[in-house]
Amino acid sequence: MTLRWNFAPEQNLYGRFSTAYRSGGFNTNLPPSVTRALLPSILRYDAENAYNYEAGWKGRFFGFNAEAAAYYTWTNQVQVVTAPAAGSTGFILSNAGDAHIYGFEAEVRRVVRVGPGRVISRLSYSTSDGEFEEGAFLVERAQPHHRRYRRRLRHDRSAGRSGRLFAEPQRHRLLPR
């Protein structure tokens, strides 16, 4: 569900709530090393549910298109993939517990017409962080968590119908052949 408010020409604020669902199931490719005692704990895995909240702004100013958004996602019973043993050909899905992720993204774009095509310049920044909640069960802990930042400057070109970015000048004959 998204709510959007156009508070000025070419400017809006929005809020969004969404959910996601991944069904549970049964692990059918179990390694031969699984004993009868382990079978009940690794045969079945539960469904995963995610709840996402996002708020942002989109607009245009000084000839630039821009947008910024902050988000938060809480996931219940995260499904993780593990290899049952070194050299194993299969994998096991299991539930690790609850997790949350949050972050911020921003982008500024400028479109310039060049001949029949256009050049799009983008400057973007994003950051995200998250972690499993207390009591989460992970078979193997990953390296210590660190915050992720990403900055990017990108230029894209698109061509007109001729497939060329810059149209060749047309040649006109002034004298008949």
C-alpha positions as CSV (number, residue, x, y, z in Angstrom):
1,M,0.0,0.0,0.0
2,T,1.4,3.4,-1.0
3,L,0.2,6.8,0.1
4,R,1.4,9.8,-2.0
5,W,1.1,13.5,-1.4
6,N,1.8,15.9,-4.3
7,F,2.6,19.0,-2.2
8,A,3.9,21.2,-5.1
9,P,4.3,20.9,-8.8
10,E,6.7,18.1,-9.6
11,Q,7.3,17.4,-5.9
12,N,5.8,14.5,-3.8
13,L,6.2,12.7,-0.5
14,Y,5.2,9.1,-0.2
15,G,4.9,6.3,2.4
16,R,4.8,2.7,1.5
17,F,4.0,-0.5,3.5
18,S,4.5,-3.9,1.8
19,T,4.7,-7.5,2.8
20,A,6.4,-10.6,1.4
21,Y,6.0,-14.3,2.0
22,R,8.2,-17.3,1.3
23,S,6.5,-20.7,2.0
24,G,8.0,-23.3,4.3
25,G,8.7,-26.8,3.2
26,F,10.7,-30.0,3.5
27,N,14.4,-30.6,2.8
28,T,14.4,-33.6,0.4
29,N,18.1,-33.7,-0.4
30,L,19.5,-34.7,3.0
31,P,23.0,-36.0,3.2
32,P,23.6,-39.6,4.3
33,S,25.2,-38.5,7.5
34,V,21.8,-37.4,8.9
35,T,20.8,-39.6,11.9
36,R,17.3,-40.4,13.0
37,A,17.7,-38.1,16.0
38,L,18.5,-35.1,13.7
39,L,15.8,-35.8,11.2
40,P,12.9,-33.9,13.0
41,S,15.0,-30.7,13.4
42,I,16.3,-30.4,9.8
43,L,13.6,-32.1,7.7
44,R,11.1,-29.2,7.9
45,Y,11.5,-25.4,7.7
46,D,9.0,-22.7,8.4
47,A,7.6,-19.9,6.3
48,E,9.4,-16.6,6.2
49,N,7.4,-13.3,6.4
50,A,8.9,-9.8,5.7
51,Y,7.3,-6.4,6.5
52,N,8.7,-3.4,4.7
53,Y,8.2,0.3,5.6
54,E,9.5,3.1,3.3
55,A,9.2,6.8,3.2
56,G,10.6,9.1,0.6
57,W,10.6,12.2,-1.6
58,K,10.6,12.5,-5.4
59,G,10.8,15.8,-7.3
60,R,12.4,18.0,-9.9
61,F,14.5,21.2,-9.2
62,F,16.9,23.2,-11.3
63,G,16.5,20.8,-14.2
64,F,17.4,17.8,-12.2
65,N,15.2,14.8,-11.2
66,A,15.9,13.7,-7.7
67,E,14.7,11.2,-5.1
68,A,15.5,10.1,-1.6
69,A,14.1,7.3,0.5
70,A,14.6,5.7,3.9
71,Y,13.5,2.1,4.5
72,Y,13.2,-0.5,7.3
73,T,12.5,-4.2,6.8
74,W,11.7,-6.7,9.5
75,T,11.8,-10.4,8.5
76,N,10.4,-13.2,10.7
77,Q,12.0,-16.6,10.5
78,V,14.7,-15.9,7.9
79,Q,15.4,-18.9,5.7
80,V,19.1,-19.5,5.2
81,V,20.9,-22.0,3.0
82,T,23.6,-24.2,4.5
83,A,25.8,-26.9,3.1
84,P,25.3,-30.0,5.3
85,A,29.0,-31.1,4.9
86,A,32.1,-30.3,3.0
87,G,31.9,-31.8,-0.5
88,S,28.1,-32.3,-0.2
89,T,26.2,-31.9,-3.4
90,G,23.0,-30.7,-1.8
91,F,21.9,-28.0,0.6
92,I,19.6,-27.6,3.6
93,L,17.2,-24.7,4.2
94,S,16.6,-23.8,7.8
95,N,15.1,-20.9,9.8
96,A,17.7,-18.7,11.5
97,G,15.4,-16.4,13.4
98,D,14.3,-12.8,13.0
99,A,16.3,-10.0,11.3
100,H,16.0,-6.4,10.4
101,I,17.6,-4.2,7.7
102,Y,17.4,-0.4,7.4
103,G,18.9,2.1,5.0
104,F,18.8,5.2,2.9
105,E,19.1,5.9,-0.8
106,A,19.3,9.1,-2.8
107,E,19.8,9.8,-6.5
108,V,20.1,12.9,-8.7
109,R,19.6,12.6,-12.5
110,R,20.0,15.0,-15.5
111,V,18.9,14.2,-19.0
112,V,20.5,16.1,-21.9
113,R,19.4,15.7,-25.5
114,V,22.2,15.2,-27.9
115,G,21.2,15.0,-31.6
116,P,18.5,12.3,-31.9
117,G,19.6,10.6,-28.6
118,R,20.2,11.6,-25.0
119,V,22.8,11.4,-22.3
120,I,21.7,10.6,-18.8
121,S,24.0,11.5,-15.9
122,R,23.3,10.0,-12.4
123,L,24.8,10.6,-9.0
124,S,23.6,8.2,-6.3
125,Y,24.4,7.3,-2.7
126,S,23.1,4.5,-0.6
127,T,23.8,2.9,2.8
128,S,22.3,-0.1,4.5
129,D,22.8,-1.9,7.8
130,G,21.1,-4.8,9.6
131,E,21.5,-7.7,11.8
132,F,19.8,-10.8,13.2
133,E,18.0,-10.3,16.4
134,E,19.2,-11.8,19.7
135,G,18.7,-15.6,19.9
136,A,19.0,-16.1,16.1
137,F,20.5,-19.5,15.2
138,L,23.1,-19.5,12.5
139,V,25.2,-22.6,11.8
140,E,28.2,-20.5,11.0
141,R,28.6,-16.8,12.0
142,A,29.7,-14.6,9.1
143,Q,32.5,-12.1,9.5
144,P,31.8,-9.2,11.8
145,H,29.1,-7.1,10.4
146,H,30.0,-3.7,8.9
147,R,27.9,-0.9,7.5
148,R,27.7,-0.7,3.7
149,Y,28.1,2.5,1.8
150,R,27.8,2.9,-2.0
151,R,28.5,5.9,-4.1
152,R,28.2,5.9,-7.9
153,L,28.5,8.3,-10.8
154,R,27.2,7.0,-14.1
155,H,26.6,8.3,-17.6
156,D,24.3,6.5,-20.1
157,R,23.8,7.2,-23.8
158,S,20.8,6.3,-25.9
159,A,20.6,6.6,-29.6
160,G,17.8,7.8,-31.9
161,R,16.1,5.6,-34.5
162,S,19.2,5.4,-36.6
163,G,21.1,3.6,-33.9
164,R,23.8,6.2,-33.7
165,L,24.2,8.6,-30.9
166,F,25.1,11.6,-33.2
167,A,23.2,11.8,-36.5
168,E,25.4,12.3,-39.5
169,P,24.9,15.6,-41.2
170,Q,22.6,15.3,-44.2
171,R,24.3,16.0,-47.6
172,H,22.3,18.0,-50.1
173,R,23.2,18.3,-53.7
174,L,22.8,21.7,-55.1
175,L,23.3,20.8,-58.8
176,P,21.5,18.0,-60.6
177,R,23.6,15.1,-61.9
